[in-house]
């Protein structure tokens, strides 16, 4: 059991979906995946499928284990769901973290979106002004720093002697891991989301115009 299972995360409603898998990562330094490369509608949809889901319900009796109360003080309150079942709106951390990783990826390609408006739609977070975009990315870097340090993956990855590599050595970036089955967590959120988020469209423009001045 991972360390968070003994803390707040062990009380998370989605933990009923958690099962573990053992696997070797598939992460050779320059290998191809559907998540790498210049933005295209297909690549954006692949990333979106990792994280773009609606919020879930947290009930009153689940709040104490999350160290929350409905009234947080200074005028701040939890957002109620507002139906007969009651409870409060919440999102699941792993999907926020994947959103943040995706945003950082998109930010590194920001100029590319503007140079290729006919290929793929520029994401709203990329089309904001420079200061807002930078602040959002900085928030996401901090969110991922906190998460990585919280979970503190101690899995060793080996150093290999390899005569084909620079300096005759390379790192094995595909170590063996015990992982939560992400597909099960994703399915739990799909089944329990209060409402699916709005549909998005990634196809490029056909009018010859750019994205720079379009309102996000």
C-alpha atoms as one frame of an Amber mdcrd trajectory, in Angstrom:
protein
   0.000   0.000   0.000   1.375   3.412  -0.854   2.012   6.073   1.783  -1.067
   8.144   0.981  -3.259   5.148   1.736  -2.553   5.808   5.418  -3.538   9.481
   5.203  -6.311  11.658   3.821  -6.285   9.895   0.450  -7.450   6.665   2.128
 -10.802   8.341   2.827 -11.360   9.497  -0.768 -14.603   8.150  -2.272 -12.803
   7.161  -5.476 -10.627   4.755  -3.500 -13.344   2.152  -3.914 -12.070   1.886
  -7.504  -8.398   1.481  -6.597  -6.660  -1.701  -7.659  -2.950  -2.195  -8.235
  -0.975  -3.360 -11.254   2.680  -4.277 -11.572   4.407  -3.191 -14.759   7.581
  -1.930 -16.336   7.201   1.645 -17.531   7.560   2.091 -21.288   9.667   5.232
 -21.268  12.733   4.935 -23.460  14.257   8.396 -23.851  13.015   9.194 -27.359
  10.263   6.641 -27.986   7.025   7.633 -29.702   3.714   7.847 -27.848   0.348
   9.399 -28.632   1.136  12.116 -26.057   4.332  13.471 -27.643   5.088  15.722
 -30.577   3.664  18.856 -32.186   0.019  19.603 -31.371  -2.648  18.073 -33.585
  -6.367  17.538 -32.953  -5.653  13.844 -32.318  -2.913  14.581 -29.775  -5.051
  17.147 -27.961  -7.922  14.677 -27.712  -5.575  12.001 -26.351  -4.447  14.332
 -23.569  -7.987  15.519 -22.907  -9.121  11.918 -22.466  -6.697  11.647 -19.535
  -8.189  14.404 -17.399 -11.233  16.249 -18.800 -14.067  15.056 -16.564 -16.711
  16.662 -14.380 -16.833  17.134 -10.645 -18.070  14.605  -8.110 -20.185  14.748
  -4.953 -18.723  14.835  -1.443 -21.278  14.189   1.294 -21.456  15.888   4.681
 -20.280  12.779   6.493 -17.167  12.582   4.279 -15.998  16.128   5.089 -14.327
  15.516   8.485 -11.940  12.953   7.001 -10.989  15.552   4.357 -10.307  18.175
   7.068 -13.065  20.419   5.736 -16.273  21.996   7.013 -18.995  23.700   4.942
 -17.984  27.130   6.301 -14.271  27.830   5.858 -14.386  31.351   7.271 -13.767
  34.770   5.708 -16.859  34.364   3.557 -15.596  31.147   1.978 -17.977  28.198
   1.842 -18.044  24.878   0.058 -20.077  24.897  -3.155 -23.266  22.850  -2.635
 -24.447  20.496  -5.338 -27.968  21.898  -5.001 -30.075  18.823  -5.654 -32.119
  16.536  -3.411 -29.084  14.364  -2.628 -27.113  17.308  -1.230 -23.367  17.293
  -0.742 -20.671  19.487  -2.217 -18.794  19.855  -5.482 -15.284  18.399  -5.634
 -12.719  17.445  -8.249 -10.185  14.612  -8.062  -6.552  15.588  -7.641  -5.004
  13.280 -10.240  -7.109  14.900 -12.958  -6.067  18.388 -11.849  -2.453  17.225
 -11.913  -2.840  15.831 -15.427  -4.553  19.062 -16.487  -1.519  20.921 -15.156
   0.935  18.678 -16.963  -1.061  19.144 -20.149  -1.098  22.917 -19.686   2.692
  22.991 -19.286   2.994  20.895 -22.467   0.714  23.307 -24.318   2.632  26.305
 -23.012   5.893  24.924 -24.410   4.177  24.811 -27.822   2.483  28.225 -27.458
   4.167  29.851 -30.465   3.461  26.752 -32.547  -0.306  27.046 -32.024  -0.189
  30.651 -33.226   1.937  29.783 -36.265  -0.295  26.862 -37.320  -3.918  27.972
 -36.787  -4.998  25.819 -39.723  -3.752  22.637 -38.001  -5.168  22.760 -34.476
  -7.173  25.072 -32.263  -5.129  27.007 -29.703  -6.250  26.097 -26.160  -8.007
  28.864 -24.187  -5.250  28.899 -21.558  -2.697  29.546 -24.305  -4.732  32.390
 -25.812  -4.765  34.473 -22.634  -2.370  37.378 -22.162   1.273  36.614 -21.383
   1.061  37.370 -17.648  -2.054  35.255 -17.075  -0.625  32.342 -19.054   2.649
  32.503 -17.113   0.854  32.675 -13.759  -1.250  29.622 -14.628   1.830  27.651
 -15.635   3.636  28.675 -12.446   0.630  27.501 -10.413   0.741  24.171 -12.242
   4.468  23.716 -11.693   3.911  24.280  -7.974   0.965  21.859  -7.899   3.054
  19.129  -9.529   6.026  19.842  -7.240   3.813  19.391  -4.186   2.278  16.192
  -5.538   5.591  14.622  -6.542   7.120  15.392  -3.165   4.004  14.152  -1.346
   4.060  10.798  -3.106   7.868  10.553  -3.191   8.391   7.665  -5.621  11.378
   5.744  -4.237  11.560   3.208  -7.087  15.171   2.723  -8.235  15.937   3.115
 -11.914  19.092   1.375 -13.047  22.158   2.638 -14.873  23.107   0.474 -17.848
  26.410  -0.125 -19.571  25.620   0.396 -23.256  28.332   0.665 -25.915  25.873
   2.419 -28.261  25.196   5.270 -25.815  27.184   8.461 -25.160  29.850   7.719
 -22.553  28.899   4.025 -22.960  26.148   4.388 -20.339  22.471   5.203 -20.198
  19.702   5.317 -17.621  16.910   2.756 -17.639  13.872   5.049 -17.573  11.464
   2.081 -17.692  11.739   0.686 -14.156   9.337  -1.783 -12.595   6.470  -0.155
 -10.676   3.434  -1.054  -8.632   0.775   1.347  -9.928  -2.820   2.193  -9.279
  -4.927   1.076 -12.233  -5.601   4.468 -13.795  -8.275   3.160 -16.156 -10.359
   2.065 -13.160 -10.026   5.482 -11.493 -10.971   7.203 -14.740 -14.007   4.949
 -15.141 -15.089   5.705 -11.563 -15.045   9.431 -12.303 -16.953   8.933 -15.565
 -19.589   6.946 -13.664 -19.814   9.402 -10.746 -19.341  12.818 -12.315 -22.180
  15.203 -11.593 -22.229  16.280 -15.234 -19.794  15.848 -18.125 -17.852  18.976
 -19.071 -18.672  20.859 -22.286 -17.456  19.346 -25.536 -14.316  20.812 -27.038
 -13.253  21.173 -30.662  -9.612  20.976 -31.762  -9.835  21.315 -35.523  -7.853
  24.176 -37.044  -9.291  27.297 -38.631 -10.303  27.331 -42.270 -10.737  31.109
 -42.558  -7.030  31.976 -42.738  -7.108  33.884 -39.442  -4.959  33.335 -36.364
  -5.770  32.655 -32.727  -3.833  35.514 -31.112  -6.703  37.944 -30.707  -9.613
  35.574 -30.262 -11.225  35.681 -26.829 -10.555  32.422 -24.947
